Structures are given as structure tokens and as C-alpha cells.
Amino acid sequence: MTHSPAVAVIGAGLAGSEAAWQLARLGIRVELCEMRPCVMTPAHTTGGFAELVCSNSLGTESPSAAPGLLKDEMRQCGSLIMAAAEASRVPAGRALAVDRHAFSAAVEARLAALPEVTVIRQESATLPEGRTAVIATGPLTSPQLSAAIAQFVGCDNLYFYDALAPIVTAESVDPELSYWGSRYGVDQKGVAAAGGGSGDYLNCPLDRLQYLALRSALVAAPRHLPHPFERGRLFEGCLPVEVLAERGEDTMRFGPLKPVGLDDPRSGLRPYAVLQLRREDSSGHLLNLVGCQTNLTQAAQREVFRLVPALRAAEFARYGAMHRNTYLHGPRLLRPTLETRSRQGLFFAGQLTGVEGYTESAASGLAAGLAAAARAMGREPRPFPDVTMIGALCRFVSSAATEDFQPMNANFGLLPPLERRCPRRERPLLYRRRSLDAVADFLAAGA
Ligand SMILES: Cc1cc2nc3c(=O)[nH]c(=O)nc-3n(C[C@H](O)[C@H](O)[C@H](O)COP(=O)(O)OP(=O)(O)OC[C@H]3O[C@@H](n4cnc5c(N)ncnc54)[C@H](O)[C@@H]3O)c2cc1C
């Protein structure tokens, strides 16, 4: 056990519990500060650690899916959240679903059994100073601490609401039915796009009948209902696309699906409407459906957006969503180790960093915990390898090349391409082998 000051972990949710576990396993003393049950959030109902606020599923375990790979990487790293989930699992096909009370109790009991962990039940209103700290207070960070974080990072770098549009993989968009180009041939930096062949956007044209079919489907499709504390929080500037569709036949065509300045370079004609896709990452593997933030269910999103001809075979890397969420503009603030660029020893973890989902939050807690352990031991933290799903998520939240930074869940589009070309169905296995080998090397080198 070290004699340096205990590392402060603020928030005993999915990320904070995992971070505290990783630190303590390395013999580092931890003060784990949780405000519940003294101060509650609008969504939590218990004082238990790692409470699952909504679904009781941590997502698929399929070895051919990105969330399945993420779970296996975490197991390889001795994850507390994965062990507690295993101990409390309930049958759910290929999904890892848990009895939420047994799960929370298992997380809490395992942490309480560690002599290195001291639990403090109080709200933290300020960022800890003078020692290594991991802030993992989640999407519903208390207002006082949110204000302290905003003061530290600057108001422009802290968001309070998600309005997520779906993201699809670039390779799944039909190149014959789409074309690159920016409005009036001018990209975001004001540079003219050469010959209509480049530009910032991949444009998916629709004729009148296709547009009307899309509109009808958007209006009729099933939606998620907002939680009571989220009602009435929609901003006119980022309404769900299905609400725009409801407002009138042409509302989308005069809004996000506006065709003006987007003539098809092959025909020279202006389409009736255009759905634009914008690069979400610097490699261009992921494309965001511009202006299509949505509350439709995931099954409905697949069905409805595939009505756009170029998106008939679209592979969804992230689904759209709209909910309350406090998160940082990670690319401006964080290193891939989740340490802040401006203060050595201060780490963020969980949903606050811009990852999305229970497992992703826990995974980022794992990464931040290991990195904070290195810092507390006087070593330079090392980021997880890029070829791992944990590393790819950390890299995305610390370097995504977008001003309009939005949260991300695990998906294969985040990983660097494989060294050689191979059929799509073989890729998951190859990603998996590459990743699990890299995790083994990373751990063998002392994380
Ligand atoms: C309403 C809602 C529903 C969601 N549903 C799902 C879902 O079904 N599936 C899914 O995968 N993801 C869901 N998410 C997204 C996300 O995955 C979860 O919120 C996840 O719990 C995030 O993990 P975390 O560790 O970052 O935050 P949390 O698990 O929320 O943990 C943060 C902890 O910090 C504590 N805290 C906050 N402020 C302070 C403070 N000032 N001092 C001390 N402690 C503090 C909180 O009490 C909490 O225990 C949902 C999010 C919300 C808001």
C-alpha cells in the first residue's frame, strides 16, 4: 500500500465504482465519494452503488458485436462491473441482463471488502485539489458540482442535453445513390469543393415520392417517451426530425433536408430533398445523419432511415437519442488517458467524458482508474491501445474531429481498419483477435 494521499473518486456509479476497484487492486488507497442517498438525482431511486437507472441490460455479449468485444476486454482487465454482472445475471438470450438490486449490492459489497477503499457519503461540491482525482458523477451530476466543472473547463465545454442523430458506417452507404459535395460547392472552411467530387458532406438525394414516404414513416413510427424530468426540454433549434415531419409536408425540405445548393453533379439537377451525411471521425469511417436527431425506437430508426435510397443497406454504428446528459467537450479537454490536458492528475470518467451507455461508462472508468493509478504511483499514464474498443472509445472522446461533439457508444467503426482487406462477416473475429492480444500486451507491460 502506498503512503501518498488517497486518490479521490467522485461518484460511485458504473464508472466511479470500476475506477475505484482498479485503483484499489493495485494497492492504492481510494476515497470514494457518493452523494446518494443524502442527495438524490432525478433518476436514481436508491442509495446503492452502480444503480442502473433504466434498462437492466448491459447489452449484447455476442462475440461478433462491438459491445461484446468491449465486455471481453473488460473481463480481461479484471473488471468489477463485469464480475458483478456475472454474479447477478438473469436469462436474456445473448444480452447480459442483471437483477439490478443484486448487481448493485454485488458492486458495493466487493468494494466495501477492500481495505484500500474508504466510502464517504456526501455531495462533492468542488473539484478535489492537490491529489489525483477521478470525476465520475455521470449524466446527472449535481448542480453544484456541474457549476464547479463549468468554471474549470469553461461554459462552452460542458453540455447538459443530448440531441443525437444516428450514425452509419461510410462503407454501408450506396456510392451509386449518393454524392460528395457541400452546399453551393463551399465547405465549412469556406473552401470551394473541387468538381463536386469532394466537400464536407455525402449527399443522399430523394425524389418527391421517396421524400413523402420518409415523412409518413417518421410520423407513424414508434417513439421513446421522455422521463418526467426531461419533458418540455426540447429546443426549437434541435427538434427531433419526427417532430419536424409532423409540422408540415415541407418542413423537413425547408430545414435539414433542404436541397438548395446541392445539385447532383451527375445530372446537374436539384433533387427534391437531400439528407446530408457528415464525417463524424477524422478517418471518415462514421457518418452522421445531419439534423436527424430523433426519439424513435432503435428498430424504427433502422426501418425508417433505410427508406432513403442511399441508406437501404445502412449499418447503424450509433442510434439517435434525445435525453438529459451532462458531458464535456472531451476533444478540447481530455487526453486519451482521460486525464485533463490542463491539470495533471485530474481525470474524468463515465458518461461525463462523452461515452454513451452503461458498459461504455464502466469501461471508461476502468481506463481512467488504471491511468490514475499510474499517475498516483509517479508514472506517466499510458493510453489503452487504439486497436482495442476501450482504447478506441477513449481516443474518440479525446480527439474526435468535430466541433459539434456528441456522445458515442462502442462500435467497430471506431477501430482502425484491419491490416488487410477481408469480407465484412469475417471482420468481427479479426478485430477481436487483434484487440484481445493488444489488451494482453498492455497489461503485461504494466498497464
Ligand atoms: C435517465 C437515464 C436513463 C438511462 N438509461 C440507460 C439505459 O437504459 N442503458 C444504458 O446503457 N445507458 C443508459 N443511460 C446512460 C448511461 O449509461 C447511464 O447514465 C450510466 O449510469 C452512466 O454511468 P456513470 O458512471 O457515468 O454515471 P452514473 O452511473 O449516473 O453514476 C454517477 C454517480 O455520481 C453520483 N453523483 C453525482 N453528482 C455527485 C456529486 N456532486 N458528489 C458525489 N456524487 C455525485 C450519482 O449519485 C451517481 O451515483 C441513461 C441515462 C439516463 C440519465
The ligand as a Gaussian input file, in Angstrom:
#p B3LYP/6-31G(d) Opt

LIG

0 1
 C      -32.471000       8.677000     -17.301000
 C      -31.355000       7.924000     -17.931000
 C      -31.578000       6.648000     -18.428000
 C      -30.544000       5.931000     -19.000000
 N      -30.784000       4.674000     -19.466000
 C      -29.774000       3.935000     -19.970000
 C      -30.012000       2.576000     -20.406000
 O      -31.126000       2.074000     -20.319000
 N      -28.970000       1.887000     -20.913000
 C      -27.722000       2.410000     -21.000000
 O      -26.796000       1.708000     -21.449000
 N      -27.464000       3.686000     -20.606000
 C      -28.463000       4.461000     -20.091000
 N      -28.224000       5.756000     -19.685000
 C      -26.910000       6.356000     -19.945000
 C      -25.733000       5.958000     -19.013000
 O      -25.183000       4.788000     -19.491000
 C      -26.016000       5.792000     -17.573000
 O      -26.468000       7.021000     -17.102000
 C      -24.774000       5.330000     -16.745000
 O      -25.211000       5.071000     -15.454000
 C      -23.638000       6.323000     -16.721000
 O      -22.603000       5.864000     -15.851000
 P      -21.750000       6.902000     -14.987000
 O      -20.914000       6.116000     -14.064000
 O      -21.092000       7.862000     -15.875000
 O      -22.868000       7.724000     -14.151000
 P      -23.829000       7.187000     -13.004000
 O      -23.994000       5.719000     -13.098000
 O      -25.027000       8.048000     -13.045000
 O      -23.002000       7.488000     -11.685000
 C      -22.736000       8.782000     -11.242000
 C      -22.789000       8.773000      -9.730000
 O      -22.322000      10.038000      -9.250000
 C      -23.152000      10.460000      -8.186000
 N      -23.019000      11.932000      -8.080000
 C      -23.497000      12.877000      -8.919000
 N      -23.103000      14.117000      -8.511000
 C      -22.344000      13.921000      -7.392000
 C      -21.642000      14.798000      -6.518000
 N      -21.638000      16.119000      -6.703000
 N      -20.973000      14.272000      -5.455000
 C      -20.968000      12.907000      -5.247000
 N      -21.622000      12.040000      -6.035000
 C      -22.289000      12.536000      -7.115000
 C      -24.532000       9.958000      -8.575000
 O      -25.363000       9.834000      -7.448000
 C      -24.191000       8.599000      -9.205000
 O      -24.194000       7.556000      -8.260000
 C      -29.244000       6.501000     -19.099000
 C      -29.016000       7.781000     -18.609000
 C      -30.060000       8.496000     -18.020000
 C      -29.801000       9.865000     -17.495000

